[in-house]
């Protein structure tokens, strides 16, 4: 049986707390991921198509409306094809729904709307305590997952 790869890639926005929390959980498993700043270096059309598909989303479901050019570009028009929507997302990466935390590992691809979703696909276990920036404790000191709020 082949050894499982520890290769992890995160499409990251350093200004997004969910993205920072997801990155923290990856690092808490002892992995230093490849970090792609998708706002500065947007994915190619092929990459974006593969990420959206692997995460089980439709192109429309992966689009952000508020705070973007979505309405200006009339992207709500149902006549637009997925190819046209993908082109708009690549040309305007802010149209990619936040947090755009797609994490790719040997165990699959996840759109980590909630940072804890990354735990399902990380090849390594957690190494110790981890709390989100909000104070919510996600991992106990023994490396086990918990659900509580630090107050």
N, C-alpha and C positions, 0 to 999 in steps of 0.2 A: 504494500500500500504506500502510495506517495505521500510525502509530508505536505501538510497544508501550508500554503503561502501566507506570510504575514504582510503582504503588500496591501496597503490601504490608500485610497485616494479620496480626498474630500474637496468638493467644490464649495469654497468658503467665502464668507463676507465677514471680515473682521469687525464690522460695525454692528453685526447682528448677534444678540445675546444667545439665541438658540444655536447659532453656528459655533460660537465660542464654547458653549457648553458641550456640544457634540465633539468638537476637537479635544476638549478636556477629557471626555470619556475615552476617546481613542488613545490618547496619551496615557491615561490611567491604566490601560491594558498593556503598557510597555511598548507600544508601537509609535514610531514617528512617521506619520503619513506624508504622502505627497500632497501638498496644499496647492490648489488651483484657485487663484483670485478671479472668480468668474466675471466680475464687473470690469476688471482691467483686461483680462484675457478670456473673452467669452468662448464657450465651447464651439466647435464646428457644428455645422448642421447635422452631420452624421453622428457626432458625439451626443448632441442634444437629443436627437431622435432615439438613439440607443439607450440613453439614461432614462428618458421619459417612459419608453417601452418596458425596460427592465424593471422599473419601479411600479409598473402596472397602471400608469396614468394616461389620460388622453392629453393631447397637446393643449386643448382649452383648459383642462384642469390644472395644468402647469403654468398658466398665465396669471400674472398679477394685474389687477385693474387700478386700484387706488394708488395715487402718487406717481403715476406713470403716464405715458402718452397713449394708453389704451383707447380712450375715448376720442382723442384727437385723430388717431389713425383709423378710427371706426372699426376696431377689431372685434366688436360685438356682432358684426354683420355675419349671419349664419351662412352666407354664400361663400365666404372665404374658405379656402382649402387649408388643410393642415400644413401643407408646404408653404403657403403664404404666411400663416401664423408663425411657423418656425423662422422664416426669413425676418419677420418683424422682431422676434425675440433675439435673434442673433445680432441684428442691427441696433437693438435697444435692450441690452441685457437686464435693465431694470424691469422689463416686462416679465422676466422669469420669476415666478412666484417665490416669495421669501417665506421662510428661509429656504434658499436654494441649496440645501445641504444634501446633495446626493453623495452617498458614500458607497464606494465600490470596493468589495473585498472578494476573496476566493469563495465566499459563502453567498454572494449575491450583491444586489444593488438596492438601496433603500433611499427614499426621499424622507429625510428625518425631520419632519414637521415638529415632532417632539424629540429632543435629544436621546431619550432612552431607547428609541427605536434602533439606534446603532448597536445596542447590546446584542440584538438577535443575529447580527452578521459579523461581529468581530471574531477573528480567529483565536484571540487570547482572552483569558479571564481577567477580571479587574484585580488590581494589586493592592487596593486599600480604599480608604474613605474618599468619597467624592460628593460635593454639594454643588448644585447649580448656583449661578450668580444670584438668583432669587432667594437663595437660602434653603431651597428644597433639597433634602438629603436623598440621594439616588443610590449610593453605594455605602454600606457600613464599613467600619474599619477592617472587618474580616474579609472584605471583597465581595460580600453578598449583596444582592439588590434589595433595596427597601423602598417604601413609599411613605414619606412623612414630610413635614415642614419644620424647619428650624426656626424658632421664634425667640 
